[in-house]
C-alpha cells in the first residue's frame, strides 16, 4: 500500500505469512534471552549431541509450546 506520493505506508499479509512472522519473532526473542543468560553466566553451552541425549533420556523437559 502506498500514499499519494508512492511512499509505502502499509502491508497486506495473509494469515499464514502473519503466523510465520510471529513464530520468527518468538524465535528471535528466545535467542536473545538465551544469549543474555549466557553473557550473565546464568547458563552454559553444551554440545548438540549431549543436549539431544539429555532430552531423549528425559533429563530435560521438551518445550511443547
Secondary structure, 3 states (H helix, E strand, C coil): CECCCCCECCCCCCHHHHHHHHHHHHHHHHHHHHHHHHHCCCCCCCCHHHHHHHHHCCCCCCCCC
